[in-house]
């Protein structure tokens, strides 16, 4: 029998569906324009990231840089301190006290970036090098995001050629990343996500090529990401989804064997972390600055009800969604009461809850038909979960840096939605991506200068966020520091810095009545304004809150001594002078200035014996001080002990030749 001949299909016209589909292939055809070549796209993305953050290179250290760099005793040792960095809580080098690890729930074990800072500090102590490397690491992360997404879409003919470019561009430009890049300490966010994404990419490629060694290399990168910041471990939820949803047609459960090395790597990290700092979320503390879910009742802090706590958390989740799409009014601080306590009788908690439940449901139900949207949602929810306050308190209501990792998922999902819009409504929809990138880049460049130094950061952000006790405290403290750094000739014209500082700190105390540091700093402002009684009251309040608060004790002695001098020398109130000075003496019996002033006050009031005693004690505190010895000599002379007085006069002359002529006015 004759064989039936197969019907030959006529070639399709240029406008046919098959041809249109082929044009959407992400692999550039031969002779494609330069902007479609992957290497050129990667180079452009790298340059874009560097350009956006170029205006941070002249910045100083700021915010938490003190904890991990400038005031970290272990980091200052350079590479010789690496052993200690990997064997202690991250805060140890700052506090030099292991017990301080309990200040935040669960502790912090993030030794990798402090180790990087230790090495960089040996090369240069200038902040320029740290900032430059932050920008370069970030630019590398953007390129890795591009390469990872491009590999995922490589065999998907339904997606446009610019899909990966759009994702990486949106991610690179997002203003929410300013804290991670413009603040040196934020490198832990960059390195953690770099480790997680590059590790996931290698594991995916290993599954595609069936090379198990690649999966092991990817696991190493995930492990390093965890050493930078624990949040990288949330990619344990992402990696299996990538293996099962993307790549070769054979996406069977067997591909999960390439996930096992990453699972073991994270397990190893948790073992190491537990061995170093333990593994416990700890008991929620009753200190508002470390536990935002408190309320003041009858003068005492108590935990919020579970209903109000969860309503407040869901409100912050709504705020996170808003900030991802409309990143304006950014501030670095959302401590109490920047985020007010919410109840379920308000709208935003319901919006936050329903939006996130809806996103999760969509990802579960549509993970086959809307793979990239589902992947974006998964990355967003997984990486946000660990900092969301839903499962445990992270010590603050919310933070823009907490959106650094989740924003990658947002970028993937947004570009996937725009891509679908292109297929449905036409190519003009695609212009939404470059518009977003340009607007976001402009907002980022405009935000970066705020991170120049602490004074600029705190005083700028407090204007936008006047309800954060911590930010008010920081702004007040920075203004006091700025005033103290002025020359003597500049200070009279800039006392407004002190009055503004006092106003900020008063507001901080209104929000957080047991904020001992705010009392200390306001006391400092009042002391510099010569408002002695108010400063003494504030120092006393700080000591009531914490009897062992050494800074408050030291400054109270200074304030009492200054008040005693003012009472005696300016107001002529010897009774008041003695009251202040005797209290200062009780607190610090060997304070030279207190003893000297008590000697003067005693001499003026005719108490010669007491004056002699005080000047003697003062000279014993400073035996090598010519003025102390001269004053004691005068007291001896006034007491009729002329021979002993001459011995002290000679001693003073020996310490400072010419003191006789100086005191005689010649």
PLY file of the C-alpha trace (Angstrom):
ply
format ascii 1.0
element vertex 666
property float x
property float y
property float z
element edge 665
property int vertex1
property int vertex2
end_header
0.00 0.00 0.00
1.16 3.45 -0.80
2.16 5.55 2.14
0.13 8.61 2.88
2.14 11.69 2.31
2.26 14.21 5.12
0.68 17.52 4.42
3.27 20.27 4.15
2.41 23.42 6.11
2.82 26.66 4.27
5.26 29.12 5.77
3.62 31.75 7.93
3.49 35.36 7.02
5.59 37.85 8.90
2.65 38.98 10.98
1.55 35.52 12.05
1.35 34.51 15.73
4.38 32.23 15.41
6.52 35.04 14.07
5.37 37.40 16.78
6.17 34.78 19.39
9.61 34.26 17.96
10.34 37.95 18.22
9.66 37.78 21.94
12.40 35.25 22.53
14.86 36.65 25.04
17.86 35.33 23.09
18.99 38.10 20.72
19.01 37.14 17.03
22.12 37.51 14.90
22.75 41.13 14.04
20.69 42.35 17.01
21.29 45.97 18.08
23.90 46.56 20.75
21.34 47.18 23.50
20.00 43.65 23.17
23.35 41.98 23.79
23.48 40.51 27.33
27.01 41.67 28.08
26.19 45.22 27.06
23.00 45.12 29.14
24.97 43.88 32.16
27.52 46.65 31.67
24.80 49.27 31.41
23.15 48.00 34.59
26.45 48.06 36.44
27.04 51.63 35.27
23.48 52.64 36.19
23.86 51.37 39.75
27.21 53.14 40.15
25.86 56.39 38.70
22.83 56.42 40.99
25.01 56.12 44.11
28.04 58.11 42.94
26.96 61.02 45.15
27.49 58.91 48.29
31.26 58.55 47.81
32.07 61.71 49.76
29.92 60.76 52.74
31.16 60.26 56.28
30.35 57.40 58.63
26.75 57.55 59.87
24.14 55.81 61.99
25.05 52.18 62.81
28.52 52.50 61.25
29.66 53.14 64.82
28.52 49.67 65.88
30.29 47.79 63.10
33.22 50.07 62.24
34.24 53.22 64.06
33.45 52.17 67.65
33.91 48.43 67.24
37.03 47.43 69.15
37.36 44.10 67.32
36.92 45.51 63.81
39.59 48.09 64.65
42.08 45.24 65.11
41.95 44.50 61.41
42.26 40.93 60.17
43.82 39.92 63.49
40.34 40.30 64.98
38.62 37.94 62.55
38.65 35.08 65.03
36.79 37.16 67.60
34.32 38.47 65.03
33.28 34.94 64.10
33.07 33.77 67.71
30.92 36.53 69.24
27.61 38.29 68.77
27.90 41.16 66.27
27.32 43.73 69.03
30.16 42.41 71.19
32.89 44.57 69.67
30.78 47.68 70.30
29.64 46.96 73.85
32.51 44.61 74.82
29.95 42.75 76.88
28.38 39.42 75.89
25.29 40.18 77.97
24.34 42.97 75.55
23.45 40.32 72.96
20.05 40.10 74.62
19.25 43.72 73.80
17.52 42.55 70.61
15.39 39.44 70.31
17.42 36.42 69.23
20.77 38.23 69.12
22.74 39.07 65.98
25.32 36.83 64.35
26.53 38.60 61.20
30.32 38.34 61.19
31.02 38.45 57.44
30.60 42.15 56.73
32.40 43.27 59.92
35.25 41.02 58.76
35.21 42.85 55.43
35.26 46.19 57.25
38.20 45.03 59.36
40.20 44.27 56.22
39.23 47.56 54.57
40.18 49.46 57.72
43.73 48.13 57.42
43.90 49.51 53.90
42.35 52.89 54.67
40.49 54.39 57.58
38.76 56.85 55.27
35.02 56.35 54.73
35.59 56.76 50.97
36.86 53.21 50.50
33.94 51.70 52.41
31.41 53.73 50.42
33.10 52.89 47.12
32.98 49.18 47.89
29.33 49.43 48.96
28.50 50.89 45.55
30.55 48.28 43.68
29.05 45.36 45.60
25.59 46.76 44.94
26.31 47.15 41.23
27.52 43.53 41.16
24.29 42.44 42.86
22.25 44.22 40.18
24.19 42.36 37.45
23.68 39.03 39.26
19.93 39.72 39.49
19.95 40.38 35.74
21.82 37.17 34.96
19.66 35.08 37.27
16.35 36.35 35.86
17.66 36.13 32.30
18.46 32.46 32.80
14.95 31.85 34.13
13.28 33.49 31.12
15.68 32.14 28.50
13.33 29.39 27.32
10.09 31.31 27.80
8.98 32.60 24.40
6.03 34.42 25.94
8.20 37.05 27.61
9.76 40.13 25.98
13.50 40.44 25.43
13.73 43.22 28.02
12.21 41.25 30.91
15.43 40.62 32.88
16.71 44.09 32.01
13.52 45.62 33.40
13.69 43.63 36.63
17.32 44.54 37.28
16.75 48.18 36.33
13.78 48.56 38.67
15.72 46.88 41.45
18.81 49.06 40.87
16.90 52.34 40.99
14.51 51.76 43.89
14.83 54.54 46.52
14.18 52.11 49.36
17.72 50.83 48.82
19.37 54.06 49.92
19.85 52.85 53.48
21.54 49.66 52.32
23.94 51.41 49.93
24.42 54.96 51.23
24.95 53.70 54.80
28.09 51.54 55.02
26.60 49.21 57.62
23.89 48.36 55.07
26.38 46.17 53.25
25.06 43.23 55.24
21.83 43.56 53.22
23.75 43.69 49.94
26.02 40.72 50.65
23.19 38.62 52.11
21.04 39.06 49.01
24.05 38.63 46.72
24.83 35.31 48.39
21.20 34.18 48.27
20.54 35.13 44.62
23.88 33.99 43.22
23.59 30.74 45.18
20.08 30.14 43.85
21.32 30.90 40.33
24.15 28.37 40.57
21.81 25.72 41.96
19.37 26.33 39.11
22.15 26.06 36.53
23.40 22.90 38.20
19.95 21.32 37.87
19.76 22.40 34.23
23.17 20.89 33.41
22.87 18.04 35.92
26.17 18.97 37.56
25.87 18.41 41.30
29.12 20.26 41.98
27.44 23.49 40.89
24.75 22.96 43.51
27.46 22.60 46.16
29.06 25.86 45.00
25.66 27.54 45.18
25.20 26.24 48.72
28.50 27.83 49.74
27.26 31.20 48.46
23.98 30.82 50.37
26.01 30.02 53.51
28.10 33.17 53.02
24.90 35.16 52.56
23.65 33.88 55.91
26.93 34.93 57.55
26.27 38.45 56.28
22.68 38.50 57.54
20.40 35.71 58.71
17.66 36.81 56.31
19.40 34.97 53.46
18.09 31.68 54.87
14.58 32.65 53.70
15.69 31.64 50.20
15.20 28.06 51.35
11.59 28.71 50.34
12.61 30.21 46.99
15.14 27.67 45.69
12.72 24.69 45.46
10.17 26.85 43.64
12.79 27.94 41.12
13.81 24.34 40.50
10.24 23.13 40.02
8.83 26.05 38.03
11.61 27.00 35.64
14.07 25.49 33.22
13.88 22.22 31.31
10.55 20.65 30.48
11.36 17.86 32.92
10.70 19.75 36.13
10.06 16.70 38.27
10.42 16.40 42.01
13.75 14.72 41.42
15.33 18.10 40.68
15.05 18.90 44.38
18.18 16.84 45.01
20.10 19.93 43.87
18.45 21.81 46.73
19.89 19.51 49.40
23.37 21.15 49.63
21.74 24.53 50.30
19.55 22.96 52.97
22.64 21.48 54.61
24.50 24.80 54.32
21.75 26.69 56.13
21.59 23.92 58.72
25.34 24.32 59.28
24.92 28.07 59.63
22.22 27.60 62.28
24.43 25.15 64.17
27.36 27.61 64.14
25.10 30.49 65.11
23.59 28.52 67.96
27.03 27.48 69.21
28.21 31.11 69.27
25.19 33.06 70.58
22.58 30.41 71.34
19.30 29.92 69.55
16.42 31.65 71.23
14.09 34.45 70.34
14.29 35.47 73.98
11.63 36.97 76.17
10.18 40.28 74.95
11.77 43.05 77.00
9.84 45.87 78.65
11.89 48.63 77.02
10.12 50.58 74.30
13.28 51.11 72.23
13.80 47.34 71.94
10.16 46.26 71.92
7.68 48.56 70.14
4.63 46.54 71.16
4.21 48.12 74.58
1.86 50.65 76.11
2.14 52.79 79.23
-0.44 51.93 81.88
-0.39 53.48 85.35
3.21 54.54 84.89
4.42 51.09 83.82
5.07 49.52 80.43
2.90 46.51 79.60
2.56 44.36 76.50
-0.06 45.27 73.91
-3.01 42.96 73.56
-2.55 40.37 70.81
-5.33 42.08 68.83
-3.71 45.53 68.88
-0.29 44.05 68.27
-1.39 42.19 65.15
-3.44 45.15 63.91
-0.33 47.33 64.20
1.77 44.74 62.37
-0.77 44.49 59.55
-0.80 48.27 59.27
2.97 48.21 58.72
2.54 45.56 56.01
0.18 47.95 54.25
2.80 50.68 54.62
5.40 48.38 53.05
3.23 47.87 49.97
2.69 51.63 49.73
6.41 52.37 50.00
7.26 49.86 47.27
5.00 51.63 44.80
5.23 55.21 46.15
8.65 55.56 47.85
8.32 59.16 48.98
8.79 60.76 52.39
11.51 58.25 53.23
13.11 58.24 56.68
15.61 55.89 58.24
13.70 55.49 61.50
10.28 54.08 62.40
10.76 53.55 66.12
7.92 54.23 68.59
5.71 56.03 68.06
6.40 56.70 64.41
3.99 53.85 63.75
0.99 54.42 66.02
-0.75 51.56 67.77
-3.63 50.39 65.57
-6.83 48.45 66.18
-9.00 46.28 63.98
-11.57 49.05 63.92
-9.34 50.92 61.46
-8.98 50.36 57.72
-5.25 49.97 57.11
-4.75 46.81 59.23
-7.42 45.09 57.13
-5.81 46.34 53.93
-2.45 44.93 55.01
-3.93 41.59 56.03
-6.15 41.08 52.98
-3.52 42.23 50.50
-0.93 39.81 51.81
-3.38 36.93 52.12
-4.51 37.68 48.59
-0.95 37.70 47.30
-0.25 34.37 48.95
-3.44 32.83 47.60
-2.69 34.09 44.08
0.82 32.62 44.16
-0.53 29.23 45.30
-3.38 29.08 42.79
-1.61 30.56 39.77
1.95 29.30 40.14
1.70 27.35 36.88
0.00 29.93 34.67
1.66 33.04 36.18
5.05 31.69 37.12
6.99 34.93 37.36
4.30 36.77 39.26
4.12 33.82 41.66
7.92 33.78 42.01
7.97 37.52 42.75
5.26 37.12 45.38
7.10 34.17 46.94
10.38 36.11 47.20
8.52 39.09 48.65
6.60 37.09 51.27
9.46 34.76 52.20
12.06 37.46 52.73
9.60 39.78 54.48
8.41 37.06 56.86
11.53 37.11 59.03
11.32 40.88 59.64
7.55 41.32 59.59
6.95 41.07 63.38
4.22 38.53 62.59
6.05 35.57 64.13
8.36 37.34 66.58
9.39 40.89 67.44
12.45 42.26 65.66
12.81 45.26 67.98
11.25 47.97 65.82
7.89 48.49 64.11
9.26 48.67 60.59
12.25 49.76 58.56
12.91 50.62 54.95
15.96 48.35 54.91
13.62 45.44 55.69
12.28 45.89 52.15
15.67 45.49 50.49
15.29 41.75 49.88
11.50 41.78 49.33
11.89 44.51 46.70
13.50 41.95 44.38
10.28 39.96 44.42
8.33 43.17 43.86
10.45 44.03 40.81
9.97 40.56 39.29
6.21 40.61 39.84
5.78 44.17 38.51
7.73 43.47 35.31
5.77 40.24 34.85
2.49 42.15 35.14
3.70 44.81 32.69
4.76 42.04 30.27
1.25 40.63 30.35
-0.08 44.11 29.80
2.06 44.40 26.67
0.56 41.20 25.25
-2.95 42.38 26.03
-2.87 46.12 25.39
0.13 46.70 23.14
3.79 47.60 23.33
3.17 51.11 24.71
2.55 49.57 28.14
6.23 48.60 28.25
7.22 52.26 28.62
6.02 52.06 32.21
9.28 50.31 33.13
11.77 52.97 31.95
9.53 55.67 33.39
9.57 53.90 36.77
13.34 53.48 36.56
13.96 57.15 35.72
11.64 58.46 38.43
13.02 56.06 41.04
16.61 56.88 40.09
15.88 60.59 40.52
14.31 60.01 43.93
17.29 57.90 44.99
19.85 60.46 43.89
17.87 63.15 45.74
17.69 61.03 48.91
21.37 60.06 49.03
22.77 63.40 50.34
20.70 63.01 53.51
23.04 60.16 54.47
26.11 62.43 54.45
26.59 62.28 58.24
24.61 61.86 61.44
23.75 65.53 61.82
22.36 65.79 58.30
20.51 62.48 58.56
18.91 63.05 61.95
17.99 66.70 61.52
16.50 66.08 58.06
14.49 63.00 58.93
13.12 64.35 62.21
11.24 66.99 60.20
9.45 64.23 58.28
9.06 61.88 61.22
8.41 63.88 64.42
6.84 61.00 66.34
9.79 58.66 66.72
11.28 58.90 70.20
14.56 57.44 68.98
14.87 59.86 66.06
13.97 62.83 68.24
16.60 61.70 70.72
19.19 61.31 67.95
18.39 64.72 66.44
18.63 66.37 69.83
21.93 64.68 70.59
23.41 65.61 67.21
22.54 69.27 67.73
24.20 69.26 71.15
27.29 67.66 69.58
27.30 70.22 66.76
27.19 73.09 69.27
30.03 71.64 71.33
32.15 71.36 68.20
31.90 75.09 67.51
34.65 77.53 68.37
34.17 79.85 71.34
33.48 82.79 69.03
30.78 80.88 67.12
28.82 79.57 70.09
26.96 82.73 71.18
25.26 83.04 67.78
24.23 79.40 67.63
22.65 78.68 71.00
19.48 77.97 69.00
20.98 74.52 68.40
20.66 73.85 72.13
17.11 75.15 72.44
16.04 73.10 69.41
17.78 70.08 70.91
15.91 70.56 74.19
12.61 70.77 72.27
13.34 67.51 70.40
14.30 65.75 73.62
11.25 67.04 75.47
9.08 65.54 72.74
11.02 62.26 72.95
10.33 62.13 76.69
6.64 62.82 76.13
6.51 59.78 73.84
8.74 57.62 76.02
8.61 58.88 79.65
11.24 56.38 80.82
13.79 57.21 78.11
16.88 57.68 80.24
19.17 58.73 77.39
16.77 61.52 76.43
16.91 62.86 79.99
20.71 62.72 79.88
20.93 64.58 76.56
18.38 67.20 77.56
20.34 67.69 80.76
23.43 68.29 78.62
21.58 70.89 76.53
20.36 72.70 79.65
23.84 72.60 81.18
25.35 74.24 78.10
22.58 76.86 78.27
23.56 77.54 81.92
20.11 76.34 83.03
21.64 74.43 85.90
18.62 73.49 87.97
16.86 72.03 84.92
19.93 70.04 83.98
20.26 68.71 87.53
16.62 67.64 87.49
17.12 65.74 84.23
20.24 63.98 85.45
18.43 63.02 88.64
15.57 61.58 86.58
17.99 59.55 84.48
19.55 58.15 87.65
16.11 57.36 89.05
15.51 55.24 85.96
18.96 53.65 86.16
20.97 54.11 89.33
24.10 52.79 87.64
23.97 55.21 84.71
27.58 56.44 84.87
27.24 59.18 82.26
24.36 60.71 84.23
26.39 60.52 87.45
29.43 62.19 85.88
27.40 64.95 84.26
25.38 65.56 87.42
28.63 66.28 89.29
29.63 68.72 86.55
26.22 70.42 86.70
26.25 70.69 90.50
29.76 72.13 90.44
28.85 74.64 87.74
25.69 75.60 89.63
27.72 76.09 92.81
30.19 78.34 91.00
27.39 80.37 89.45
25.64 80.75 92.81
28.76 81.89 94.61
30.61 83.95 91.99
27.74 85.43 89.97
24.77 85.56 92.33
26.68 86.00 95.60
24.61 83.22 97.17
27.09 81.35 99.35
24.38 79.25 100.97
23.23 78.05 97.59
26.82 77.50 96.48
27.52 75.28 99.47
24.30 73.32 98.86
25.27 72.46 95.29
28.95 71.89 96.04
28.42 69.68 99.08
26.12 67.43 97.05
28.72 67.25 94.30
31.35 66.36 96.91
29.21 63.52 98.23
28.91 62.06 94.73
32.56 62.58 93.75
34.79 63.21 96.79
37.92 63.58 94.67
36.64 65.96 92.00
39.24 68.70 91.78
36.99 71.55 90.67
34.43 70.79 93.38
37.11 70.78 96.08
38.67 73.99 94.73
35.35 75.82 94.73
34.52 74.58 98.23
37.89 75.93 99.31
37.13 79.31 97.76
33.62 79.45 99.25
34.95 78.46 102.67
37.67 81.10 102.54
35.25 83.84 101.47
32.86 82.91 104.28
35.70 83.08 106.84
35.95 79.31 107.40
39.76 79.22 107.25
40.23 75.68 108.56
37.68 74.26 106.13
39.26 76.19 103.26
42.69 74.78 104.17
41.27 71.25 104.21
39.62 71.60 100.81
42.68 73.14 99.14
44.88 70.43 100.63
42.61 67.71 99.24
42.55 69.46 95.86
46.35 69.57 95.73
46.47 65.86 96.57
44.14 65.14 93.62
46.44 67.13 91.30
49.91 67.08 92.90
51.60 68.08 89.64
49.35 71.09 89.01
51.01 74.41 89.81
47.73 76.22 90.45
46.56 73.54 92.89
49.82 73.82 94.86
49.69 77.64 94.81
46.12 77.71 96.10
47.08 75.35 98.93
50.04 77.58 99.72
47.75 80.62 100.01
45.44 78.69 102.34
48.39 77.68 104.52
49.59 81.28 104.61
46.13 82.55 105.61
46.05 79.94 108.35
49.37 81.26 109.74
51.46 78.30 108.58
54.03 80.42 106.73
56.85 77.88 106.57
54.61 75.17 105.15
53.18 77.77 102.79
56.67 78.64 101.46
57.32 74.96 100.73
54.19 74.88 98.60
55.06 78.20 96.91
58.41 76.76 95.91
56.77 73.57 94.65
54.36 75.61 92.52
57.26 77.70 91.14
59.14 74.52 90.27
56.11 73.17 88.41
55.55 76.45 86.53
58.41 78.93 86.66
57.15 82.50 86.84
53.94 81.73 88.72
54.89 84.24 91.48
55.10 87.13 89.01
51.95 85.88 87.28
49.93 85.80 90.49
51.39 89.12 91.59
50.14 90.68 88.37
53.62 91.61 87.14
0 1
1 2
2 3
3 4
4 5
5 6
6 7
7 8
8 9
9 10
10 11
11 12
12 13
13 14
14 15
15 16
16 17
17 18
18 19
19 20
20 21
21 22
22 23
23 24
24 25
25 26
26 27
27 28
28 29
29 30
30 31
31 32
32 33
33 34
34 35
35 36
36 37
37 38
38 39
39 40
40 41
41 42
42 43
43 44
44 45
45 46
46 47
47 48
48 49
49 50
50 51
51 52
52 53
53 54
54 55
55 56
56 57
57 58
58 59
59 60
60 61
61 62
62 63
63 64
64 65
65 66
66 67
67 68
68 69
69 70
70 71
71 72
72 73
73 74
74 75
75 76
76 77
77 78
78 79
79 80
80 81
81 82
82 83
83 84
84 85
85 86
86 87
87 88
88 89
89 90
90 91
91 92
92 93
93 94
94 95
95 96
96 97
97 98
98 99
99 100
100 101
101 102
102 103
103 104
104 105
105 106
106 107
107 108
108 109
109 110
110 111
111 112
112 113
113 114
114 115
115 116
116 117
117 118
118 119
119 120
120 121
121 122
122 123
123 124
124 125
125 126
126 127
127 128
128 129
129 130
130 131
131 132
132 133
133 134
134 135
135 136
136 137
137 138
138 139
139 140
140 141
141 142
142 143
143 144
144 145
145 146
146 147
147 148
148 149
149 150
150 151
151 152
152 153
153 154
154 155
155 156
156 157
157 158
158 159
159 160
160 161
161 162
162 163
163 164
164 165
165 166
166 167
167 168
168 169
169 170
170 171
171 172
172 173
173 174
174 175
175 176
176 177
177 178
178 179
179 180
180 181
181 182
182 183
183 184
184 185
185 186
186 187
187 188
188 189
189 190
190 191
191 192
192 193
193 194
194 195
195 196
196 197
197 198
198 199
199 200
200 201
201 202
202 203
203 204
204 205
205 206
206 207
207 208
208 209
209 210
210 211
211 212
212 213
213 214
214 215
215 216
216 217
217 218
218 219
219 220
220 221
221 222
222 223
223 224
224 225
225 226
226 227
227 228
228 229
229 230
230 231
231 232
232 233
233 234
234 235
235 236
236 237
237 238
238 239
239 240
240 241
241 242
242 243
243 244
244 245
245 246
246 247
247 248
248 249
249 250
250 251
251 252
252 253
253 254
254 255
255 256
256 257
257 258
258 259
259 260
260 261
261 262
262 263
263 264
264 265
265 266
266 267
267 268
268 269
269 270
270 271
271 272
272 273
273 274
274 275
275 276
276 277
277 278
278 279
279 280
280 281
281 282
282 283
283 284
284 285
285 286
286 287
287 288
288 289
289 290
290 291
291 292
292 293
293 294
294 295
295 296
296 297
297 298
298 299
299 300
300 301
301 302
302 303
303 304
304 305
305 306
306 307
307 308
308 309
309 310
310 311
311 312
312 313
313 314
314 315
315 316
316 317
317 318
318 319
319 320
320 321
321 322
322 323
323 324
324 325
325 326
326 327
327 328
328 329
329 330
330 331
331 332
332 333
333 334
334 335
335 336
336 337
337 338
338 339
339 340
340 341
341 342
342 343
343 344
344 345
345 346
346 347
347 348
348 349
349 350
350 351
351 352
352 353
353 354
354 355
355 356
356 357
357 358
358 359
359 360
360 361
361 362
362 363
363 364
364 365
365 366
366 367
367 368
368 369
369 370
370 371
371 372
372 373
373 374
374 375
375 376
376 377
377 378
378 379
379 380
380 381
381 382
382 383
383 384
384 385
385 386
386 387
387 388
388 389
389 390
390 391
391 392
392 393
393 394
394 395
395 396
396 397
397 398
398 399
399 400
400 401
401 402
402 403
403 404
404 405
405 406
406 407
407 408
408 409
409 410
410 411
411 412
412 413
413 414
414 415
415 416
416 417
417 418
418 419
419 420
420 421
421 422
422 423
423 424
424 425
425 426
426 427
427 428
428 429
429 430
430 431
431 432
432 433
433 434
434 435
435 436
436 437
437 438
438 439
439 440
440 441
441 442
442 443
443 444
444 445
445 446
446 447
447 448
448 449
449 450
450 451
451 452
452 453
453 454
454 455
455 456
456 457
457 458
458 459
459 460
460 461
461 462
462 463
463 464
464 465
465 466
466 467
467 468
468 469
469 470
470 471
471 472
472 473
473 474
474 475
475 476
476 477
477 478
478 479
479 480
480 481
481 482
482 483
483 484
484 485
485 486
486 487
487 488
488 489
489 490
490 491
491 492
492 493
493 494
494 495
495 496
496 497
497 498
498 499
499 500
500 501
501 502
502 503
503 504
504 505
505 506
506 507
507 508
508 509
509 510
510 511
511 512
512 513
513 514
514 515
515 516
516 517
517 518
518 519
519 520
520 521
521 522
522 523
523 524
524 525
525 526
526 527
527 528
528 529
529 530
530 531
531 532
532 533
533 534
534 535
535 536
536 537
537 538
538 539
539 540
540 541
541 542
542 543
543 544
544 545
545 546
546 547
547 548
548 549
549 550
550 551
551 552
552 553
553 554
554 555
555 556
556 557
557 558
558 559
559 560
560 561
561 562
562 563
563 564
564 565
565 566
566 567
567 568
568 569
569 570
570 571
571 572
572 573
573 574
574 575
575 576
576 577
577 578
578 579
579 580
580 581
581 582
582 583
583 584
584 585
585 586
586 587
587 588
588 589
589 590
590 591
591 592
592 593
593 594
594 595
595 596
596 597
597 598
598 599
599 600
600 601
601 602
602 603
603 604
604 605
605 606
606 607
607 608
608 609
609 610
610 611
611 612
612 613
613 614
614 615
615 616
616 617
617 618
618 619
619 620
620 621
621 622
622 623
623 624
624 625
625 626
626 627
627 628
628 629
629 630
630 631
631 632
632 633
633 634
634 635
635 636
636 637
637 638
638 639
639 640
640 641
641 642
642 643
643 644
644 645
645 646
646 647
647 648
648 649
649 650
650 651
651 652
652 653
653 654
654 655
655 656
656 657
657 658
658 659
659 660
660 661
661 662
662 663
663 664
664 665
